Amino acid sequence: MKKWDCVMVGHHENIGKIIEDWEKAGWRLHTYTAAQMRAGLEINHYLLFEKGE
């Protein structure tokens, strides 16, 4: 059975490190998306990881 986990990343500079850490732990990046809630605020980045079959 597949496991799924969604991780919110506050700053884009952290995305690469987070992906590396999760992949070392056996997870695979499935989807990446970003959203800005209101003008002038920082953008949230979301990484959806999957693991298993």
Long-range contacts (C-beta under 8 A, 24 or more apart in sequence): 1-52, 1-53, 2-50, 2-51, 2-52, 2-53, 3-50, 3-51, 3-52, 4-30, 4-48, 4-49, 4-50, 5-48, 5-49, 5-51, 6-46, 6-47, 6-48, 6-49, 7-46, 7-47, 7-48, 7-49, 8-44, 8-45, 8-46, 9-44, 9-45, 9-46, 9-47, 10-42, 10-44, 10-45, 11-42, 12-43, 12-45, 15-45, 15-47, 18-47, 19-47, 22-47, 22-49, 26-51, 27-51
